[in-house]
Amino acid sequence: MVVAIRRVWLGALLGSLAAFAVAQAEEVQSVATPGKGDLTMCSYRGCNLYHHIKLPAQIAVGDKVRVRFGSNPKQYRFPVARIVHTGDACTIYSQTTDTEGVEKIEVASCVVDTRPH
């Protein structure tokens, strides 16, 4: 009986924490970055993750961020379609709808930039 009660309580706690985390995610128009992030590039063969990509100090929706990635460096102009800020982190998407299996830049520490651009 005690084990069942603990499981129910733990399940309720984890559900509440997950709901809180989702509630904290917000779409923003611009962020200030520490100058680096992780790039996910996807094709029909799957997605690849590239760490420590150099980024500009500010990124806004509508920008085209120039990135270099890979062991045989490639250059790409990443189109910023959507920015989702969650806690201290943010995810910058190349499209407005999907969030899985898409090109994105994840920044571990970013700040919402409220200055006009």
N, C-alpha and C positions, 0 to 999 in steps of 0.2 A: 504494500500500500504506500509506504513512504517513498519507494523507488518510483512508483507511478506518479505521485504528486510532484516529485523532483523533476521528472521528465516533462510533465505538463508545465511546470513553472519555468524550466529552462527553455522549452519551446516558445512560451509566451514572451520571455525575455528576448530571445533571439529574433522573434518576429517583430517586436517593438523596435529593436535596434536597427533591423533592416528597413523598417518603415521610416525611421528617423533619418537614416543615411539617404534614402531616396528623396525624402522631403527637403534635404539640404542641397540637392543638386539644382542648379539654376542656369538657364541660358543667359549669356552675357554678350555684349557687343565687342568688348576689347579687354585684353589682359596684359599685364606686365610680366615678363618672364625673367628667370635668372640667366638666360642665354643658352640653355641646353634642354634637350628633351629626348624622348624615344619615338622613333618614326616606325609606323607599321605601313608597309606597302603590300598591296594585294593584286593578284592577277587571277586568271582562270585556274592556275596551278596551286593556288593557296596564298597565304600571307607570310611575309618575312618581317622580323623585328630588327631594327637598327638602333643601337644605343648611342647616347652622347652626341646627338645631332646638334650642331650650332644653330641657334635661333636668334632673331632680333629681340631687342629689349621690349618692344611692344608689338602685339599682334591683334588685328581687328578683323571682324567679319568683312569679307570683300577683298582682303589682301591676297596677294600671291607671294607666299614665303619661299625664298630661294633656299633649297636644302641640297647638301651633298651627302651621299651615303654609300655604303658598301666597301668591300676590300679593293675593288677596282672602281674608284669613286665615280658615281653618276651624279649629274645635276638635274634637279627637278624644281619646277615652280609649283608649289603646293597651294591649291586654291582653298582659301578659308571660307567655308560655307556656314559653319556653326561652331560655337564655343560653349562647352558645358563646364561650369565651375562647381566643384564639390569639395567642401572643406578648404584645404590649402592647395589642392591639386586642380588641374583642368585638363580636358580633352578637347582637342581641336580637330574637327571633322572636315573632310573634303566634300561632303554632301549633307543635305539637310534631313534625310529620312532615316536610313539604316545606321546602326551603331556597331554591328558585328560583321566581320569579314570585309571591312572597308578601310580605306586609307585614313590614317589618323596620326596625330602627334599627341603624346601624353607628356605633360609637364608636371613633375612632382610637386613643385612649389611655385604657385603663381598668385597674382593679386589682381582683382578686378580693377581695371583702369577706367575711371569715370571722366577723364579729361576728354574734351571734344577733339576729334581727329580731322 
